[in-house]
Amino acid sequence: MGLLDKLSCLLGLKKKEVHVLCLGLDNSGKTTIINKLKPSNAQSQDIVPTIGFSIEKFKSSSLSFTVFDMSGQGRYRNLWEHYYKEGQAIIFVIDSSDRLRMVVAKEELDTLLNHPDIKHRRIPILFFANKMDLRDAVTSVKVSQLLCLENIKDKPWHICASDAIKGEGLQEGVDWLQEKTIQSDPGCEDMKR
């Protein structure tokens, strides 16, 4: 890291670009969450299911996020692994009102965590227990238990209750992800000590 880059980090002028994979089953709210995180003038009014994947960008106070919004439909989930190497963080979205498919979400999470491109990396994982506004939604604590998140010992993770339509819980999650991602950038962290 050059002197100018170090100075930019110190002053908070440089925005580190972070590649984030947004994963989860279809209809969990991934695209709605990503849309809500964009500036209001860049948000789409109509959200349609993602086919394959889409790439979105948004910025926080110190990071520039490039998000790969991956389709959660069964026939597209095998595409996820082609993006694991580039991912520096993961957002995993769960429909907290869909108890029947919680088992499928856990299977997909286990497959992700055991993939060779993810297994031995300390990649931060942010979980959104989404759709908390629905009557059948279970708490984020219950989602955590159903997915056995306490067994994830080798990666930093955090779960947030969220309502993507209203934007509730999203900023808390992005703040956590930003903190964990900055911690993994030794150049900027060294300058701040």
N, C-alpha and C positions, 0 to 999 in steps of 0.2 A: 504494500500500500504506500503510495507516494505521499509526500508532505501535503500537497493540495487536498488529496483524499482524506488524510488524517484531520486536517483543519476543517474540511467540510463536515466530517463526522462530529468533531468537537462542537462545532457551531450548529449542528443539526440541519445543515443545508443539503447534505447528500442523502438521497433516498435510496436505500438498498433495495434492489429488486428481488422479490421472493416468489418462487414458483410454488403455488398451492394447488393440491389436488382436492377437488370437492367430490366426495363419494357418498353413496348411500343408495338404498333401493329407490325404484321409481315411485313418484308421488310422495316423496318424503319432504320436499320443499327446497331442494338444493338451488334450483334456478331462482326461486323467489328470494331466498336469502342473498344470493350473489347480486341480484337486481337491487335489493334494498341497501346493499353496502356501497353501491355506486352513488355519485352525486345525484341529487334529485333531478337535475336537468338532463341527466343521461339515463334515467330509469325508463324501462319499458312499461307501457300500460297493460299490454297483454302478454301474459306468460304462457308459453306453450311447452309441452314436454320436449326435453332435449333428445335429439336423435344423434347417436354417436357421441359427440362432445362439442362444446363451444368454448371459446377463450374470451374471458372478460378481464378488464383491468380496473383497479381502483386504488386509491392512495389513502394511507393513514398519516398521522403526523410525521412519522420518520421512515415509513416503508412504502414501496410501490409494489402492489400485489398483482401478479399475473395468475389468474385462477383458471384452471382447466375444469370446467363443469362437465363431468362425465355422466352419460346416461345411466340410469339405474335399472333399465329394463333388462330382464334376464339374458336376452340374446346379445346385449352389448357389454355386459359386465366383464367378459373376457378381454375387452380392450383396455381395461383399467391398467393391467400390468405393464403395458407398453409405455406408460408414463411414470412409473414408479421411480426410475433412476433420476429423472429430472426434478421430481418433487422434493421440496425442502420443508414442506409442512403439509398436513392433511386436515381437511375439514370433513368429518363424517356425520352425515345428517340422518336422524332417525325420526320416523313418524311415531310420536309417543302415544298416539291414539290407536295404533294398529297392532294390537297384541298378537294377532295371528301370525303376522309376518316378522315379529321380533326374533323368532328363531332363525329365519332366513337372514336377517340383518346380522345376527351373531355369527352365522356360518360365513358370510361374506367378510366380516371383520376378521375372523380367525384366519381365513385364506389370505387376506391382506397382510396380517401380522406375521404369517409364516412364509411369505414370499421371500426368496433370496435377496431381492433388491431392497427390501424393507427390514427384514428380520434383524440384521446386525447394525442398523443405523439408529441413532438417537434422534429420530425425527419427531417433532412435536405433533400431537394429534388433538384437535379440538372437536369435541362432540357437541352437536346441537340436538337436544331432546326437543324436537320441533312440534308444532301444532298443540301447544299447551292450552290454547283457547278452546279446544274441542272437549265436549262432555266426557268422552271415554279416555281422555289422556291420563297416563300415569305420570307420577312425579319423575324428576330427573334422577333422584336417588333410586327409584324402582327401575328405571331404564338402565342405570349403571349396574344394578344387581343382575338384571336379565341378560346383559351383555358380558357380565363377569369382568368389568373394567378393572376391578381391584387386582386382577392377575397380570395386568400390564405393569411390569416392574422396570423394564429397560428403556422406556420412552416417557418423556413428560406428556401428560394428558390432562385434560380439563373438560368437564361437562357443564353446559349451560342450558337451562330451560329457555325455550324461545317460542315466539310467535312471529314468524317471518312476515306475515301480512302487515302487522302493526309495527314490526321492527324491534319488538321487545326481546331483550337478552342478547342481541347481536353485537352491540358495542362492547359489552363485557367480554364476549368471546374474542373479538378482534383485538382488544387491548391485551388479553392474555397471550394470544398468538404473536402479537407484535413483540411483547416482552421476551418470550421464549426464542423468537427468531433473532432478535438483536443479541441475546445472550450467546447465540451460536456464531456470531460474527466477531471473531477475536480482534480484528483491526479496530472497530469502533469501540468495543468494550474496553480494550486496553487504554484507549485515549480518555475514557470517562473515569477511570480509577484515580 
